């Protein structure tokens, strides 16, 4: 099997048939090219895969990285077998390492207010960034979902968004009146017509085209530095935070699962381990001498 040619066919399949994002295609390319570089002219066999995994261990790669590269290899060889590009699957007897259990990090409402006060809302771009922040905390959307949001998917009057999440799965997400007003005022900001080149995208960069997830992340980092907060706060932290706050205020897990777009309820359940108050409530309910 010509690994390089097979890889190009696989990446084309991901984009054309699976409809995955350019970011995901790039991630698959990077992971699989690392295997190709390690293999050189040698065929990718079970023995080579084991040697490759050992090399990752020697390089002290994280469990997450190893799991991601194994997952990419499994997907690639599943495709290669189906298309009869490969005669055998070298991943059949390879076990994945146990996943590191990391609890999501959340912050307090006071810290949210400090961070959200950083953008200069008298400026068009600062106003945009505050609208983005309000949307994150209102909805718990993923970074890619905020960047990819279109005007046609926003019903601001009824405070509802039509979101296309991972795997193009569609869900409806309510937002607060505050977030809806920030988005409406941003879309109608006098500074927008001066730069707008993409009339469909909700959030634009300074050149008037759709803002990228990387740009939002970078802007968050700048505001965090200006805020003086010591925590590492990212857009994903805001997603974790609103999920924790929802749970603390009595929202049931099934509803939170739906709002966040989690496929499995087990993913949502992890938030019960984050909140100190919820831990206390669980303890008080479970312990016979707690009352």
N, C-alpha and C positions, 0 to 999 in steps of 0.2 A: 504494500500500500504506500502510495506517495502521500506522506502525511501533510505536506504543505498544500497540495492540490485538494486533498480531502477536507482540510481545514477551511479553505475558501468556499467550497461547496456547502459546508456546514453553516458557516456564517451567513451565507446568502439565504439558506433555508430558514435560519432564525429570523431574519429580517422580512423575507417575503411571505413565508408560510405561517410563522408564529407571531409576526407583528411586534417583535420586541424592540425596545428603544435603541437608538444609536449608542447610548451610554453602556447598555448591557452587552451589545455586540462587541464594543471595544474591550469590555472587561473579559469576555470569553476569549477574545483574540490574545490579550496579554497573558492570561493564564495558560492557554494552550500553546502559545509560542514559547513559553518558558519550558514546557515539556519537550517541544521540538528541539530547542536549543540544547537541552540536556542530552537528548537522544543522539543528536548529530546524524550520522548515516545509519545508526543502529535502529532496527525495527522496534516499535513500542510493544514489548511483551510484558507478561506478569513480572518477570524478573527485573526488567528495566523499571517498571512502575514502582516496585519495592525499593530499588536503589534510589530512584528519584525522591520518594518519600523520606528515605533515610537522609538524603542530602538536605531536604527542607528542615528536618529535625536538627541537623548539624548547624544549619544557618540560623537556628532558633526562631524559625517562622512560627507565628501564632497558630493555635488550633483552628481558628476561624479561617486563616489563609489556606491551611492544608485542606480543610473541608471544602472550601470554595473551589480549589484547584481539582480536587477529586471529583466534585460534582460536575465541573466543566468537562472533565475526561469521561465521566460516565455518560453524560448527555451526548458527547461527541461520538463515542463508540456505539451507543444505542442507535444513533443515526447511521453510522458507518455500516453496522450489521444489517440494518433494515434496507439500506441502499445497495447492499452486497459489495461495498468498497473494501470491507475487512472480512477476513475468514473466521476470526475468533475474537472474543471480547476479553482483553487482559484484565478487566476490572472485576470479573465475576467472583473471584475469591479474595478480593481486597476489601478489608473492613475499614470503615471510617473511624477516625479518633473520636472520643467522647467530646461532645460540645462543652465549651466553657460556659458555666452558668453565671451570667452577669445581669444583675438587676438594673432595670432602667433608672436613670437619675431624674428626679423632679426637683423643682425649686418652689419657693414660697410665693404667695401672691404679692408680697411686698417687693420681692426681687423682680417679679414680672413688671411691676409699676416703674421701678428704677430703670430697667432695661428699655421699656417702651417709651420712656421720656427722653431718650437720647436723640432720636432723629429731629432735625430742625424742620418742623412742619410748615414753616413759612416758605420753604424751598420746595419746588416741585418734586425732586427726587427724595427729599426727606419725607414729604407727605406720602409718597409711594411706599417708602419703607415702613412707615407707621401703619399704613393700611395692610401691608403684608403681615406685620406682627400681630395686628388685631385679628386677622383672618386665621393665623396659626392658632392663637389661643382660643378663638371662638369655635373652631371646627376640629382641631387635631389632625388636619390634613398632612400628608407626607410632603416633603420638600418638592419632589417631582410633580406632585398633584397641584401645588400652588403655582409653580412655574408654568405648568401646562394648561392652566385654567383659561377657558375662552369665554367671551361675553355671552355667547349663545347658551352657555351652561349655567348662567347666573339668573336666578329669579329673585332680584333684590327686594322687590315689593313684598313677596311672601317669605323672604329670608331663607331661600333654599338654593342649594347648588346641586348640579348633576355631575357627579365625579366619575371619571374613568381611571380606576386604580391599577394595581398590579395585574398583569395578564388581561388588561382591557376590561376588567370586571366593573360593571356599572353599579353605582349606589347613589342614593339621594342623601345629602347631608344638610341639616339645618344650621344656620349661623345666627348669631345674636343681632339684635337691632343695631348695636354699636358698630359691629363689623360691617354690616350691610351699608350703613351710612358712610363709613370710611371709604369703602370700595366705590360707592356711588359718587361721592365727592371727588375721588381720585380720577374716575373715568370722565368726570366733567370738569376737571381742573383746567384753568386757562393755559397752563404750561404744556398740556398734552398735545394739542393740535400743532404746536410749534415743532414737535419732534416725531409725531406718530407716522410710522411706515407700515405697521401691522395693525389693522383695524379690528382683528378678531381676538388677539391676545389681550388678556386683562392687564397683566403687568409687563411693562416695557423697560428696556435698558435705556441708557442716556442717548443712544443712537436711534431709538424709536422702534427697535425690533424686540421680539419676545425675550424677556430676561431669562437667564439660564439658572439652574439650581446652584451652580458653582458661584455665580455672582451674588445670589441671595446669601449663601453661606459666608462669603467673604465680607459682605456688608454687616452681617450679624457679628462677625468677629471684630470688626472695627467698632461697632456700637458697644460690644461687651468690654473692649479695652477702655473706651471712653467712660463707661459706667463706674469703673473701679471695683466691680464685683469680682470676687476671687474664683468663683465657680467657672467651670468650662460649660458655657451655655450655647447650644446650637439650635437650629430650628427643630431638630428631633427631640431636644430636651423639652421644648414647648409642647410638642405632641405628647410626650410622657407626662408632663405636668398637668395638662388639662384632663388627661385620662385619670390621673390620680385624684384630681380635684372633683371630677364627676363622681368617682367612686366614693370619696369621702362625704359627698353631699347626698348620697343615697341612690344614685343611678345604678340600675342592675347591670350585671356583667354582659348579658346578652345584648342589651341596647348599646353599651360601649363597644362591643365587638362589631356591631353593625356600623356604628359611626366611624370607627377607625378603619374599617375594611379588612379586619382580620379574617382569614379563612378558618382558623381554628380557635375555639373558645379557650383552649389551653394557653394560647399566646396572650390573651387578654387577662387571664387569671393571674399572671405574674404581678399585676399591679396591686394585688392584695398583699404582696410581700414588701411593697415599697413604703406604704404609709405607716408611720409609727402609731397613729391613732387607730387605724384599722387593725394593726397587730394587737393593740391593747384590747380592742373590742372582741377580737377572736379569742384572746386569752381569757377575758372576763366571762365569756359565754361558755368556754370549754372547762374552766377550772372550777371544781365543786366548792372551793373555799374562797373564791374570788369576791364574793359579795358578803 
